[in-house]
Amino acid sequence: MFSFLHLAFLYFPEDKSEYIPVVIELVVLVALCVIVFRWLLKKSRKDAEKARVLEEKIKQAKKDELHK
């Protein structure tokens, strides 16, 4: 029943040139998604490296504290 209600709102234009703005918008949004995803991957790698360095510093500080 619900799928029938959704189909009632579909619109397929006779003039196929009406698809052009939609395709352009889709391409732009997909490109933005890819850019944001790659940026997040880079940022997470940098954050992971910072966390690893901080963890090593803490371990070294505890090790030095034990040897005193």
mmCIF file as Biopython writes it, N, C-alpha, C and O atoms, coordinates in Angstrom:
data_model
#
loop_
_atom_site.group_PDB
_atom_site.id
_atom_site.type_symbol
_atom_site.label_atom_id
_atom_site.label_alt_id
_atom_site.label_comp_id
_atom_site.label_asym_id
_atom_site.label_entity_id
_atom_site.label_seq_id
_atom_site.pdbx_PDB_ins_code
_atom_site.Cartn_x
_atom_site.Cartn_y
_atom_site.Cartn_z
_atom_site.occupancy
_atom_site.B_iso_or_equiv
_atom_site.auth_seq_id
_atom_site.auth_asym_id
_atom_site.pdbx_PDB_model_num
ATOM 1   N N  . MET A ? 1  ? 0.816  -1.188 0.000   1.0 0.0 1  A 1 
ATOM 2   C CA . MET A ? 1  ? 0.000  0.000  0.000   1.0 0.0 1  A 1 
ATOM 3   C C  . MET A ? 1  ? 0.863  1.257  0.000   1.0 0.0 1  A 1 
ATOM 4   O O  . MET A ? 1  ? 0.593  2.195  -0.750  1.0 0.0 1  A 1 
ATOM 5   N N  . PHE A ? 2  ? 1.909  1.282  0.843   1.0 0.0 2  A 1 
ATOM 6   C CA . PHE A ? 2  ? 2.763  2.456  0.922   1.0 0.0 2  A 1 
ATOM 7   C C  . PHE A ? 2  ? 3.546  2.664  -0.369  1.0 0.0 2  A 1 
ATOM 8   O O  . PHE A ? 2  ? 3.766  3.806  -0.774  1.0 0.0 2  A 1 
ATOM 9   N N  . SER A ? 3  ? 3.968  1.592  -1.019  1.0 0.0 3  A 1 
ATOM 10  C CA . SER A ? 3  ? 4.715  1.752  -2.268  1.0 0.0 3  A 1 
ATOM 11  C C  . SER A ? 3  ? 3.829  2.378  -3.342  1.0 0.0 3  A 1 
ATOM 12  O O  . SER A ? 3  ? 4.314  3.141  -4.177  1.0 0.0 3  A 1 
ATOM 13  N N  . PHE A ? 4  ? 2.544  2.064  -3.327  1.0 0.0 4  A 1 
ATOM 14  C CA . PHE A ? 4  ? 1.627  2.674  -4.287  1.0 0.0 4  A 1 
ATOM 15  C C  . PHE A ? 4  ? 1.540  4.184  -4.073  1.0 0.0 4  A 1 
ATOM 16  O O  . PHE A ? 4  ? 1.487  4.950  -5.035  1.0 0.0 4  A 1 
ATOM 17  N N  . LEU A ? 5  ? 1.525  4.606  -2.815  1.0 0.0 5  A 1 
ATOM 18  C CA . LEU A ? 5  ? 1.444  6.031  -2.520  1.0 0.0 5  A 1 
ATOM 19  C C  . LEU A ? 5  ? 2.688  6.767  -2.997  1.0 0.0 5  A 1 
ATOM 20  O O  . LEU A ? 5  ? 2.596  7.899  -3.472  1.0 0.0 5  A 1 
ATOM 21  N N  . HIS A ? 6  ? 3.848  6.134  -2.873  1.0 0.0 6  A 1 
ATOM 22  C CA . HIS A ? 6  ? 5.086  6.765  -3.334  1.0 0.0 6  A 1 
ATOM 23  C C  . HIS A ? 6  ? 5.114  6.861  -4.854  1.0 0.0 6  A 1 
ATOM 24  O O  . HIS A ? 6  ? 5.628  7.841  -5.394  1.0 0.0 6  A 1 
ATOM 25  N N  . LEU A ? 7  ? 4.583  5.883  -5.545  1.0 0.0 7  A 1 
ATOM 26  C CA . LEU A ? 7  ? 4.575  5.903  -7.003  1.0 0.0 7  A 1 
ATOM 27  C C  . LEU A ? 7  ? 3.683  7.008  -7.543  1.0 0.0 7  A 1 
ATOM 28  O O  . LEU A ? 7  ? 3.904  7.485  -8.656  1.0 0.0 7  A 1 
ATOM 29  N N  . ALA A ? 8  ? 2.705  7.414  -6.799  1.0 0.0 8  A 1 
ATOM 30  C CA . ALA A ? 8  ? 1.793  8.460  -7.251  1.0 0.0 8  A 1 
ATOM 31  C C  . ALA A ? 8  ? 2.515  9.795  -7.406  1.0 0.0 8  A 1 
ATOM 32  O O  . ALA A ? 8  ? 2.059  10.654 -8.160  1.0 0.0 8  A 1 
ATOM 33  N N  . PHE A ? 9  ? 3.634  9.986  -6.706  1.0 0.0 9  A 1 
ATOM 34  C CA . PHE A ? 9  ? 4.347  11.255 -6.751  1.0 0.0 9  A 1 
ATOM 35  C C  . PHE A ? 9  ? 5.494  11.249 -7.747  1.0 0.0 9  A 1 
ATOM 36  O O  . PHE A ? 9  ? 6.161  12.273 -7.897  1.0 0.0 9  A 1 
ATOM 37  N N  . LEU A ? 10 ? 5.753  10.145 -8.434  1.0 0.0 10 A 1 
ATOM 38  C CA . LEU A ? 10 ? 6.814  10.112 -9.436  1.0 0.0 10 A 1 
ATOM 39  C C  . LEU A ? 10 ? 6.418  10.949 -10.641 1.0 0.0 10 A 1 
ATOM 40  O O  . LEU A ? 10 ? 5.255  10.987 -11.042 1.0 0.0 10 A 1 
ATOM 41  N N  . TYR A ? 11 ? 7.412  11.615 -11.205 1.0 0.0 11 A 1 
ATOM 42  C CA . TYR A ? 11 ? 7.151  12.469 -12.357 1.0 0.0 11 A 1 
ATOM 43  C C  . TYR A ? 11 ? 8.229  12.203 -13.391 1.0 0.0 11 A 1 
ATOM 44  O O  . TYR A ? 11 ? 9.410  12.409 -13.112 1.0 0.0 11 A 1 
ATOM 45  N N  . PHE A ? 12 ? 7.856  11.756 -14.557 1.0 0.0 12 A 1 
ATOM 46  C CA . PHE A ? 12 ? 8.780  11.525 -15.653 1.0 0.0 12 A 1 
ATOM 47  C C  . PHE A ? 12 ? 8.418  12.493 -16.776 1.0 0.0 12 A 1 
ATOM 48  O O  . PHE A ? 12 ? 7.418  12.299 -17.467 1.0 0.0 12 A 1 
ATOM 49  N N  . PRO A ? 13 ? 9.222  13.526 -16.959 1.0 0.0 13 A 1 
ATOM 50  C CA . PRO A ? 13 ? 8.869  14.546 -17.939 1.0 0.0 13 A 1 
ATOM 51  C C  . PRO A ? 13 ? 8.967  14.035 -19.377 1.0 0.0 13 A 1 
ATOM 52  O O  . PRO A ? 13 ? 9.788  13.174 -19.693 1.0 0.0 13 A 1 
ATOM 53  N N  . GLU A ? 14 ? 8.130  14.573 -20.220 1.0 0.0 14 A 1 
ATOM 54  C CA . GLU A ? 14 ? 8.186  14.245 -21.647 1.0 0.0 14 A 1 
ATOM 55  C C  . GLU A ? 14 ? 9.438  14.840 -22.273 1.0 0.0 14 A 1 
ATOM 56  O O  . GLU A ? 14 ? 10.103 14.201 -23.088 1.0 0.0 14 A 1 
ATOM 57  N N  . ASP A ? 15 ? 9.752  16.078 -21.880 1.0 0.0 15 A 1 
ATOM 58  C CA . ASP A ? 15 ? 10.941 16.758 -22.391 1.0 0.0 15 A 1 
ATOM 59  C C  . ASP A ? 15 ? 12.152 16.310 -21.578 1.0 0.0 15 A 1 
ATOM 60  O O  . ASP A ? 15 ? 12.285 16.661 -20.406 1.0 0.0 15 A 1 
ATOM 61  N N  . LYS A ? 16 ? 13.026 15.541 -22.199 1.0 0.0 16 A 1 
ATOM 62  C CA . LYS A ? 16 ? 14.162 14.961 -21.471 1.0 0.0 16 A 1 
ATOM 63  C C  . LYS A ? 16 ? 15.200 16.010 -21.086 1.0 0.0 16 A 1 
ATOM 64  O O  . LYS A ? 16 ? 16.088 15.718 -20.285 1.0 0.0 16 A 1 
ATOM 65  N N  . SER A ? 17 ? 15.115 17.214 -21.627 1.0 0.0 17 A 1 
ATOM 66  C CA . SER A ? 17 ? 16.066 18.264 -21.251 1.0 0.0 17 A 1 
ATOM 67  C C  . SER A ? 17 ? 15.846 18.710 -19.801 1.0 0.0 17 A 1 
ATOM 68  O O  . SER A ? 17 ? 16.710 19.375 -19.230 1.0 0.0 17 A 1 
ATOM 69  N N  . GLU A ? 18 ? 14.733 18.366 -19.211 1.0 0.0 18 A 1 
ATOM 70  C CA . GLU A ? 18 ? 14.493 18.690 -17.808 1.0 0.0 18 A 1 
ATOM 71  C C  . GLU A ? 18 ? 15.375 17.856 -16.881 1.0 0.0 18 A 1 
ATOM 72  O O  . GLU A ? 18 ? 15.506 18.179 -15.700 1.0 0.0 18 A 1 
ATOM 73  N N  . TYR A ? 19 ? 15.975 16.799 -17.397 1.0 0.0 19 A 1 
ATOM 74  C CA . TYR A ? 19 ? 16.879 15.970 -16.607 1.0 0.0 19 A 1 
ATOM 75  C C  . TYR A ? 19 ? 18.255 16.611 -16.447 1.0 0.0 19 A 1 
ATOM 76  O O  . TYR A ? 19 ? 18.987 16.263 -15.520 1.0 0.0 19 A 1 
ATOM 77  N N  . ILE A ? 20 ? 18.615 17.528 -17.319 1.0 0.0 20 A 1 
ATOM 78  C CA . ILE A ? 20 ? 19.967 18.099 -17.322 1.0 0.0 20 A 1 
ATOM 79  C C  . ILE A ? 20 ? 20.313 18.754 -15.981 1.0 0.0 20 A 1 
ATOM 80  O O  . ILE A ? 20 ? 21.366 18.430 -15.431 1.0 0.0 20 A 1 
ATOM 81  N N  . PRO A ? 21 ? 19.501 19.649 -15.422 1.0 0.0 21 A 1 
ATOM 82  C CA . PRO A ? 21 ? 19.864 20.241 -14.122 1.0 0.0 21 A 1 
ATOM 83  C C  . PRO A ? 21 ? 19.973 19.196 -13.008 1.0 0.0 21 A 1 
ATOM 84  O O  . PRO A ? 21 ? 20.802 19.321 -12.106 1.0 0.0 21 A 1 
ATOM 85  N N  . VAL A ? 22 ? 19.145 18.188 -13.080 1.0 0.0 22 A 1 
ATOM 86  C CA . VAL A ? 22 ? 19.176 17.146 -12.054 1.0 0.0 22 A 1 
ATOM 87  C C  . VAL A ? 22 ? 20.477 16.364 -12.136 1.0 0.0 22 A 1 
ATOM 88  O O  . VAL A ? 22 ? 21.089 16.063 -11.111 1.0 0.0 22 A 1 
ATOM 89  N N  . VAL A ? 23 ? 20.899 16.037 -13.336 1.0 0.0 23 A 1 
ATOM 90  C CA . VAL A ? 23 ? 22.142 15.298 -13.527 1.0 0.0 23 A 1 
ATOM 91  C C  . VAL A ? 23 ? 23.330 16.144 -13.081 1.0 0.0 23 A 1 
ATOM 92  O O  . VAL A ? 23 ? 24.252 15.633 -12.445 1.0 0.0 23 A 1 
ATOM 93  N N  . ILE A ? 24 ? 23.311 17.428 -13.410 1.0 0.0 24 A 1 
ATOM 94  C CA . ILE A ? 24 ? 24.391 18.321 -12.977 1.0 0.0 24 A 1 
ATOM 95  C C  . ILE A ? 24 ? 24.439 18.391 -11.456 1.0 0.0 24 A 1 
ATOM 96  O O  . ILE A ? 24 ? 25.518 18.316 -10.869 1.0 0.0 24 A 1 
ATOM 97  N N  . GLU A ? 25 ? 23.293 18.534 -10.818 1.0 0.0 25 A 1 
ATOM 98  C CA . GLU A ? 25 ? 23.249 18.574 -9.356  1.0 0.0 25 A 1 
ATOM 99  C C  . GLU A ? 25 ? 23.758 17.267 -8.755  1.0 0.0 25 A 1 
ATOM 100 O O  . GLU A ? 25 ? 24.495 17.277 -7.770  1.0 0.0 25 A 1 
ATOM 101 N N  . LEU A ? 26 ? 23.365 16.153 -9.346  1.0 0.0 26 A 1 
ATOM 102 C CA . LEU A ? 26 ? 23.822 14.855 -8.858  1.0 0.0 26 A 1 
ATOM 103 C C  . LEU A ? 26 ? 25.331 14.724 -8.957  1.0 0.0 26 A 1 
ATOM 104 O O  . LEU A ? 26 ? 25.977 14.252 -8.021  1.0 0.0 26 A 1 
ATOM 105 N N  . VAL A ? 27 ? 25.903 15.140 -10.093 1.0 0.0 27 A 1 
ATOM 106 C CA . VAL A ? 27 ? 27.353 15.061 -10.276 1.0 0.0 27 A 1 
ATOM 107 C C  . VAL A ? 27 ? 28.071 15.942 -9.263  1.0 0.0 27 A 1 
ATOM 108 O O  . VAL A ? 27 ? 29.072 15.525 -8.680  1.0 0.0 27 A 1 
ATOM 109 N N  . VAL A ? 28 ? 27.572 17.150 -9.048  1.0 0.0 28 A 1 
ATOM 110 C CA . VAL A ? 28 ? 28.191 18.066 -8.081  1.0 0.0 28 A 1 
ATOM 111 C C  . VAL A ? 28 ? 28.117 17.484 -6.673  1.0 0.0 28 A 1 
ATOM 112 O O  . VAL A ? 28 ? 29.106 17.520 -5.942  1.0 0.0 28 A 1 
ATOM 113 N N  . LEU A ? 29 ? 26.972 16.956 -6.287  1.0 0.0 29 A 1 
ATOM 114 C CA . LEU A ? 29 ? 26.823 16.399 -4.935  1.0 0.0 29 A 1 
ATOM 115 C C  . LEU A ? 29 ? 27.692 15.164 -4.728  1.0 0.0 29 A 1 
ATOM 116 O O  . LEU A ? 29 ? 28.276 14.988 -3.658  1.0 0.0 29 A 1 
ATOM 117 N N  . VAL A ? 30 ? 27.783 14.310 -5.740  1.0 0.0 30 A 1 
ATOM 118 C CA . VAL A ? 30 ? 28.636 13.132 -5.616  1.0 0.0 30 A 1 
ATOM 119 C C  . VAL A ? 30 ? 30.095 13.563 -5.500  1.0 0.0 30 A 1 
ATOM 120 O O  . VAL A ? 30 ? 30.848 12.999 -4.706  1.0 0.0 30 A 1 
ATOM 121 N N  . ALA A ? 31 ? 30.498 14.561 -6.289  1.0 0.0 31 A 1 
ATOM 122 C CA . ALA A ? 31 ? 31.873 15.060 -6.200  1.0 0.0 31 A 1 
ATOM 123 C C  . ALA A ? 31 ? 32.154 15.631 -4.813  1.0 0.0 31 A 1 
ATOM 124 O O  . ALA A ? 31 ? 33.217 15.384 -4.244  1.0 0.0 31 A 1 
ATOM 125 N N  . LEU A ? 32 ? 31.207 16.394 -4.269  1.0 0.0 32 A 1 
ATOM 126 C CA . LEU A ? 32 ? 31.383 16.933 -2.917  1.0 0.0 32 A 1 
ATOM 127 C C  . LEU A ? 32 ? 31.481 15.815 -1.879  1.0 0.0 32 A 1 
ATOM 128 O O  . LEU A ? 32 ? 32.283 15.896 -0.948  1.0 0.0 32 A 1 
ATOM 129 N N  . CYS A ? 33 ? 30.671 14.783 -2.040  1.0 0.0 33 A 1 
ATOM 130 C CA . CYS A ? 33 ? 30.727 13.649 -1.110  1.0 0.0 33 A 1 
ATOM 131 C C  . CYS A ? 33 ? 32.093 12.972 -1.160  1.0 0.0 33 A 1 
ATOM 132 O O  . CYS A ? 33 ? 32.652 12.616 -0.123  1.0 0.0 33 A 1 
ATOM 133 N N  . VAL A ? 34 ? 32.621 12.797 -2.348  1.0 0.0 34 A 1 
ATOM 134 C CA . VAL A ? 34 ? 33.935 12.169 -2.493  1.0 0.0 34 A 1 
ATOM 135 C C  . VAL A ? 34 ? 35.012 13.033 -1.846  1.0 0.0 34 A 1 
ATOM 136 O O  . VAL A ? 34 ? 35.892 12.523 -1.152  1.0 0.0 34 A 1 
ATOM 137 N N  . ILE A ? 35 ? 34.938 14.346 -2.079  1.0 0.0 35 A 1 
ATOM 138 C CA . ILE A ? 35 ? 35.926 15.260 -1.490  1.0 0.0 35 A 1 
ATOM 139 C C  . ILE A ? 35 ? 35.857 15.220 0.032   1.0 0.0 35 A 1 
ATOM 140 O O  . ILE A ? 35 ? 36.892 15.131 0.693   1.0 0.0 35 A 1 
ATOM 141 N N  . VAL A ? 36 ? 34.660 15.283 0.592   1.0 0.0 36 A 1 
ATOM 142 C CA . VAL A ? 36 ? 34.508 15.260 2.053   1.0 0.0 36 A 1 
ATOM 143 C C  . VAL A ? 36 ? 34.982 13.929 2.619   1.0 0.0 36 A 1 
ATOM 144 O O  . VAL A ? 36 ? 35.637 13.901 3.661   1.0 0.0 36 A 1 
ATOM 145 N N  . PHE A ? 37 ? 34.662 12.832 1.952   1.0 0.0 37 A 1 
ATOM 146 C CA . PHE A ? 37 ? 35.075 11.519 2.425   1.0 0.0 37 A 1 
ATOM 147 C C  . PHE A ? 37 ? 36.600 11.402 2.445   1.0 0.0 37 A 1 
ATOM 148 O O  . PHE A ? 37 ? 37.173 10.907 3.415   1.0 0.0 37 A 1 
ATOM 149 N N  . ARG A ? 38 ? 37.251 11.854 1.379   1.0 0.0 38 A 1 
ATOM 150 C CA . ARG A ? 38 ? 38.720 11.795 1.337   1.0 0.0 38 A 1 
ATOM 151 C C  . ARG A ? 38 ? 39.332 12.693 2.405   1.0 0.0 38 A 1 
ATOM 152 O O  . ARG A ? 38 ? 40.334 12.329 3.020   1.0 0.0 38 A 1 
ATOM 153 N N  . TRP A ? 39 ? 38.730 13.878 2.632   1.0 0.0 39 A 1 
ATOM 154 C CA . TRP A ? 39 ? 39.234 14.779 3.664   1.0 0.0 39 A 1 
ATOM 155 C C  . TRP A ? 39 ? 39.115 14.133 5.044   1.0 0.0 39 A 1 
ATOM 156 O O  . TRP A ? 39 ? 40.027 14.239 5.865   1.0 0.0 39 A 1 
ATOM 157 N N  . LEU A ? 40 ? 37.988 13.465 5.293   1.0 0.0 40 A 1 
ATOM 158 C CA . LEU A ? 40 ? 37.801 12.794 6.583   1.0 0.0 40 A 1 
ATOM 159 C C  . LEU A ? 40 ? 38.806 11.658 6.761   1.0 0.0 40 A 1 
ATOM 160 O O  . LEU A ? 40 ? 39.316 11.453 7.863   1.0 0.0 40 A 1 
ATOM 161 N N  . LEU A ? 41 ? 39.093 10.924 5.699   1.0 0.0 41 A 1 
ATOM 162 C CA . LEU A ? 41 ? 40.091 9.866  5.797   1.0 0.0 41 A 1 
ATOM 163 C C  . LEU A ? 41 ? 41.464 10.436 6.141   1.0 0.0 41 A 1 
ATOM 164 O O  . LEU A ? 41 ? 42.157 9.905  7.010   1.0 0.0 41 A 1 
ATOM 165 N N  . LYS A ? 42 ? 41.862 11.517 5.463   1.0 0.0 42 A 1 
ATOM 166 C CA . LYS A ? 42 ? 43.155 12.145 5.755   1.0 0.0 42 A 1 
ATOM 167 C C  . LYS A ? 42 ? 43.206 12.628 7.197   1.0 0.0 42 A 1 
ATOM 168 O O  . LYS A ? 42 ? 44.186 12.403 7.906   1.0 0.0 42 A 1 
ATOM 169 N N  . LYS A ? 43 ? 42.133 13.299 7.622   1.0 0.0 43 A 1 
ATOM 170 C CA . LYS A ? 43 ? 42.093 13.837 8.986   1.0 0.0 43 A 1 
ATOM 171 C C  . LYS A ? 43 ? 42.153 12.718 10.013  1.0 0.0 43 A 1 
ATOM 172 O O  . LYS A ? 43 ? 42.845 12.851 11.022  1.0 0.0 43 A 1 
ATOM 173 N N  . SER A ? 44 ? 41.454 11.631 9.785   1.0 0.0 44 A 1 
ATOM 174 C CA . SER A ? 44 ? 41.469 10.541 10.754  1.0 0.0 44 A 1 
ATOM 175 C C  . SER A ? 44 ? 42.851 9.888  10.818  1.0 0.0 44 A 1 
ATOM 176 O O  . SER A ? 44 ? 43.289 9.467  11.888  1.0 0.0 44 A 1 
ATOM 177 N N  . ARG A ? 45 ? 43.536 9.803  9.675   1.0 0.0 45 A 1 
ATOM 178 C CA . ARG A ? 45 ? 44.901 9.261  9.701   1.0 0.0 45 A 1 
ATOM 179 C C  . ARG A ? 45 ? 45.828 10.160 10.512  1.0 0.0 45 A 1 
ATOM 180 O O  . ARG A ? 45 ? 46.631 9.672  11.308  1.0 0.0 45 A 1 
ATOM 181 N N  . LYS A ? 46 ? 45.719 11.476 10.311  1.0 0.0 46 A 1 
ATOM 182 C CA . LYS A ? 46 ? 46.550 12.416 11.071  1.0 0.0 46 A 1 
ATOM 183 C C  . LYS A ? 46 ? 46.238 12.330 12.564  1.0 0.0 46 A 1 
ATOM 184 O O  . LYS A ? 46 ? 47.146 12.323 13.395  1.0 0.0 46 A 1 
ATOM 185 N N  . ASP A ? 47 ? 44.950 12.266 12.898  1.0 0.0 47 A 1 
ATOM 186 C CA . ASP A ? 47 ? 44.553 12.164 14.307  1.0 0.0 47 A 1 
ATOM 187 C C  . ASP A ? 47 ? 45.051 10.861 14.929  1.0 0.0 47 A 1 
ATOM 188 O O  . ASP A ? 47 ? 45.473 10.845 16.085  1.0 0.0 47 A 1 
ATOM 189 N N  . ALA A ? 48 ? 45.003 9.780  14.171  1.0 0.0 48 A 1 
ATOM 190 C CA . ALA A ? 48 ? 45.490 8.497  14.679  1.0 0.0 48 A 1 
ATOM 191 C C  . ALA A ? 48 ? 46.993 8.563  14.936  1.0 0.0 48 A 1 
ATOM 192 O O  . ALA A ? 48 ? 47.482 8.020  15.927  1.0 0.0 48 A 1 
ATOM 193 N N  . GLU A ? 49 ? 47.718 9.222  14.050  1.0 0.0 49 A 1 
ATOM 194 C CA . GLU A ? 49 ? 49.164 9.362  14.243  1.0 0.0 49 A 1 
ATOM 195 C C  . GLU A ? 49 ? 49.466 10.219 15.467  1.0 0.0 49 A 1 
ATOM 196 O O  . GLU A ? 49 ? 50.367 9.905  16.244  1.0 0.0 49 A 1 
ATOM 197 N N  . LYS A ? 50 ? 48.708 11.304 15.637  1.0 0.0 50 A 1 
ATOM 198 C CA . LYS A ? 50 ? 48.897 12.144 16.830  1.0 0.0 50 A 1 
ATOM 199 C C  . LYS A ? 50 ? 48.607 11.350 18.094  1.0 0.0 50 A 1 
ATOM 200 O O  . LYS A ? 50 ? 49.331 11.475 19.082  1.0 0.0 50 A 1 
ATOM 201 N N  . ALA A ? 51 ? 47.565 10.541 18.075  1.0 0.0 51 A 1 
ATOM 202 C CA . ALA A ? 51 ? 47.219 9.734  19.241  1.0 0.0 51 A 1 
ATOM 203 C C  . ALA A ? 51 ? 48.317 8.710  19.525  1.0 0.0 51 A 1 
ATOM 204 O O  . ALA A ? 51 ? 48.649 8.453  20.682  1.0 0.0 51 A 1 
ATOM 205 N N  . ARG A ? 52 ? 48.880 8.127  18.464  1.0 0.0 52 A 1 
ATOM 206 C CA . ARG A ? 52 ? 49.955 7.156  18.649  1.0 0.0 52 A 1 
ATOM 207 C C  . ARG A ? 52 ? 51.180 7.817  19.265  1.0 0.0 52 A 1 
ATOM 208 O O  . ARG A ? 52 ? 51.797 7.251  20.168  1.0 0.0 52 A 1 
ATOM 209 N N  . VAL A ? 53 ? 51.542 9.014  18.788  1.0 0.0 53 A 1 
ATOM 210 C CA . VAL A ? 53 ? 52.689 9.742  19.336  1.0 0.0 53 A 1 
ATOM 211 C C  . VAL A ? 53 ? 52.439 10.097 20.799  1.0 0.0 53 A 1 
ATOM 212 O O  . VAL A ? 53 ? 53.328 9.948  21.637  1.0 0.0 53 A 1 
ATOM 213 N N  . LEU A ? 54 ? 51.235 10.563 21.103  1.0 0.0 54 A 1 
ATOM 214 C CA . LEU A ? 54 ? 50.900 10.908 22.487  1.0 0.0 54 A 1 
ATOM 215 C C  . LEU A ? 54 ? 50.947 9.669  23.381  1.0 0.0 54 A 1 
ATOM 216 O O  . LEU A ? 54 ? 51.426 9.734  24.513  1.0 0.0 54 A 1 
ATOM 217 N N  . GLU A ? 55 ? 50.459 8.561  22.878  1.0 0.0 55 A 1 
ATOM 218 C CA . GLU A ? 55 ? 50.505 7.316  23.646  1.0 0.0 55 A 1 
ATOM 219 C C  . GLU A ? 55 ? 51.943 6.896  23.931  1.0 0.0 55 A 1 
ATOM 220 O O  . GLU A ? 55 ? 52.258 6.445  25.032  1.0 0.0 55 A 1 
ATOM 221 N N  . GLU A ? 56 ? 52.808 7.046  22.943  1.0 0.0 56 A 1 
ATOM 222 C CA . GLU A ? 56 ? 54.224 6.706  23.147  1.0 0.0 56 A 1 
ATOM 223 C C  . GLU A ? 56 ? 54.860 7.621  24.198  1.0 0.0 56 A 1 
ATOM 224 O O  . GLU A ? 56 ? 55.646 7.159  25.025  1.0 0.0 56 A 1 
ATOM 225 N N  . LYS A ? 57 ? 54.526 8.907  24.169  1.0 0.0 57 A 1 
ATOM 226 C CA . LYS A ? 57 ? 55.058 9.843  25.160  1.0 0.0 57 A 1 
ATOM 227 C C  . LYS A ? 57 ? 54.603 9.457  26.562  1.0 0.0 57 A 1 
ATOM 228 O O  . LYS A ? 57 ? 55.390 9.483  27.508  1.0 0.0 57 A 1 
ATOM 229 N N  . ILE A ? 58 ? 53.327 9.099  26.689  1.0 0.0 58 A 1 
ATOM 230 C CA . ILE A ? 58 ? 52.799 8.714  28.006  1.0 0.0 58 A 1 
ATOM 231 C C  . ILE A ? 58 ? 53.473 7.442  28.492  1.0 0.0 58 A 1 
ATOM 232 O O  . ILE A ? 58 ? 53.846 7.344  29.661  1.0 0.0 58 A 1 
ATOM 233 N N  . LYS A ? 59 ? 53.631 6.468  27.607  1.0 0.0 59 A 1 
ATOM 234 C CA . LYS A ? 59 ? 54.314 5.223  27.992  1.0 0.0 59 A 1 
ATOM 235 C C  . LYS A ? 59 ? 55.744 5.497  28.425  1.0 0.0 59 A 1 
ATOM 236 O O  . LYS A ? 59 ? 56.218 4.930  29.409  1.0 0.0 59 A 1 
ATOM 237 N N  . GLN A ? 60 ? 56.438 6.371  27.688  1.0 0.0 60 A 1 
ATOM 238 C CA . GLN A ? 60 ? 57.816 6.700  28.024  1.0 0.0 60 A 1 
ATOM 239 C C  . GLN A ? 60 ? 57.882 7.421  29.365  1.0 0.0 60 A 1 
ATOM 240 O O  . GLN A ? 60 ? 58.786 7.169  30.161  1.0 0.0 60 A 1 
ATOM 241 N N  . ALA A ? 61 ? 56.930 8.315  29.619  1.0 0.0 61 A 1 
ATOM 242 C CA . ALA A ? 61 ? 56.922 9.044  30.887  1.0 0.0 61 A 1 
ATOM 243 C C  . ALA A ? 61 ? 56.678 8.082  32.051  1.0 0.0 61 A 1 
ATOM 244 O O  . ALA A ? 61 ? 57.309 8.213  33.099  1.0 0.0 61 A 1 
ATOM 245 N N  . LYS A ? 62 ? 55.777 7.124  31.880  1.0 0.0 62 A 1 
ATOM 246 C CA . LYS A ? 62 ? 55.531 6.145  32.935  1.0 0.0 62 A 1 
ATOM 247 C C  . LYS A ? 62 ? 56.756 5.260  33.148  1.0 0.0 62 A 1 
ATOM 248 O O  . LYS A ? 62 ? 57.101 4.914  34.278  1.0 0.0 62 A 1 
ATOM 249 N N  . LYS A ? 63 ? 57.396 4.907  32.060  1.0 0.0 63 A 1 
ATOM 250 C CA . LYS A ? 63 ? 58.602 4.059  32.158  1.0 0.0 63 A 1 
ATOM 251 C C  . LYS A ? 63 ? 59.715 4.807  32.884  1.0 0.0 63 A 1 
ATOM 252 O O  . LYS A ? 63 ? 60.402 4.234  33.730  1.0 0.0 63 A 1 
ATOM 253 N N  . ASP A ? 64 ? 59.894 6.095  32.552  1.0 0.0 64 A 1 
ATOM 254 C CA . ASP A ? 64 ? 60.921 6.906  33.235  1.0 0.0 64 A 1 
ATOM 255 C C  . ASP A ? 64 ? 60.585 7.084  34.714  1.0 0.0 64 A 1 
ATOM 256 O O  . ASP A ? 64 ? 61.479 7.101  35.560  1.0 0.0 64 A 1 
ATOM 257 N N  . GLU A ? 65 ? 59.302 7.217  35.022  1.0 0.0 65 A 1 
ATOM 258 C CA . GLU A ? 65 ? 58.871 7.399  36.397  1.0 0.0 65 A 1 
ATOM 259 C C  . GLU A ? 65 ? 59.129 6.142  37.231  1.0 0.0 65 A 1 
ATOM 260 O O  . GLU A ? 65 ? 59.470 6.234  38.410  1.0 0.0 65 A 1 
ATOM 261 N N  . LEU A ? 66 ? 58.965 4.978  36.621  1.0 0.0 66 A 1 
ATOM 262 C CA . LEU A ? 66 ? 59.210 3.719  37.324  1.0 0.0 66 A 1 
ATOM 263 C C  . LEU A ? 66 ? 60.689 3.500  37.596  1.0 0.0 66 A 1 
ATOM 264 O O  . LEU A ? 66 ? 61.042 2.878  38.598  1.0 0.0 66 A 1 
ATOM 265 N N  . HIS A ? 67 ? 61.559 3.995  36.730  1.0 0.0 67 A 1 
ATOM 266 C CA . HIS A ? 67 ? 62.994 3.782  36.882  1.0 0.0 67 A 1 
ATOM 267 C C  . HIS A ? 67 ? 63.632 4.761  37.842  1.0 0.0 67 A 1 
ATOM 268 O O  . HIS A ? 67 ? 64.823 4.638  38.127  1.0 0.0 67 A 1 
ATOM 269 N N  . LYS A ? 68 ? 62.905 5.706  38.342  1.0 0.0 68 A 1 
ATOM 270 C CA . LYS A ? 68 ? 63.482 6.689  39.272  1.0 0.0 68 A 1 
ATOM 271 C C  . LYS A ? 68 ? 63.558 6.141  40.655  1.0 0.0 68 A 1 
ATOM 272 O O  . LYS A ? 68 ? 64.016 6.829  41.567  1.0 0.0 68 A 1 
#
